[in-house]
């Protein structure tokens, strides 16, 4: 009798690399513009005879074309550096609380353009909806908990959960998705100073087994500070009130923000009903008080244990942000230390299964992982896929005529575009998505250690992280706070 083993068949997927084709020979608009400037300079030098002047222009233009720095052409850094210098000179990289200056009711005490966010209380659900008057969006945040341990589940169960989450996102990618413009999933690790351990001991501890051991352990908990870390999960949903199909619904519901809240409430109920299939337990909608706590603890992680020990403190929207903030090119400094935001620039290149991010999301360091998804309507996604396929084929023909070698990256890119078109024809949805990781430390040395720790964890997950330069303040609001902000 022979023993026969069966191997579990898992659903796998591969993330395509970001396209590097450009318009011609892999060059983008900015690089082609520099080549055009160099070409015009050559003609001008022949015409005027001023070779010394135009030679400098030619050398600089051509030097900026192929040079890459942190994954992008150097020429693309010029606008960002210019904006950074302007903000630095005008003092926009520093934020200080003005205690004597009154704030408008319902606004958050956040730095930068996030100060315009308003919190509206929905009487029916108790949710604190975040309204951005400049972009005319409304965001609701759901606090969730995993129904079962995803990491310990069998492979087939993980595939089912991942499929349900994918179906939920795909439901917002239809042409009649109801104006949902952004869905965010946030998992943050927070330090509670041992408060959760002490609470459990007070509820379940008993001196009946050993009075001496009970007394010794109670004394230990009262005199020590156990720095334990737990995870909190949130899912945010953002409604674009400017969407064409949403305007009529908002007017029917009363118009303005009130009508928008009514429309968003319907989307919230749909989201809540679909969470169970994704193995997530709905806890509650984040209230206005919870919004203030989220903002406060994001900028000042050390205050988390104190706020949990005193539930009636720290619920003011005006105090939701930091007391002071200094933005550097690659990190932020607040009253409790230093913060840094990193972007996932490479996802797994090989076939991977659901749960590949396990090493990153449970890294043993205080951090926040955010996955921001922007659904693309079906017609627009189909149009983009066909246009990308046409550009890839045109680029292949051009390269073949010029004698360039058809590389493996180019072949894989064309295959990925073909799979994307086939998936869209089969009814799947398309998303623009980004992964952000926020780490913190009390000193710059601790911040460097935390950065390397999450980079190592990302490598184990098959991902690559890079520090966001020049945009740390806006990236922090998008990656550390579930407030419906995009990149």
HUJOBEL-V370138 format. One record per helix or strand of 3 or more residues. SS is the DSSP state (2 for helix, 1 for strand). FROM is the first residue (numbers start at 1). LEN is the number of residues. If there is no record, write none. Layout:
((SS	FROM	LEN) (SS	FROM	LEN))
//
This chain:
((2	29	20) (2	51	16) (2	74	16) (1	94	3) (2	112	5) (1	117	5) (1	128	5) (1	137	10) (2	155	16) (1	180	12) (2	195	10) (2	211	13) (1	229	12) (2	244	9) (2	256	23) (1	280	6) (2	288	12) (2	301	9) (2	317	3) (1	324	4) (1	332	3) (1	337	10) (2	358	4) (1	367	10) (2	378	24) (2	408	18) (1	430	12) (2	444	17) (1	464	4) (2	472	9))
//
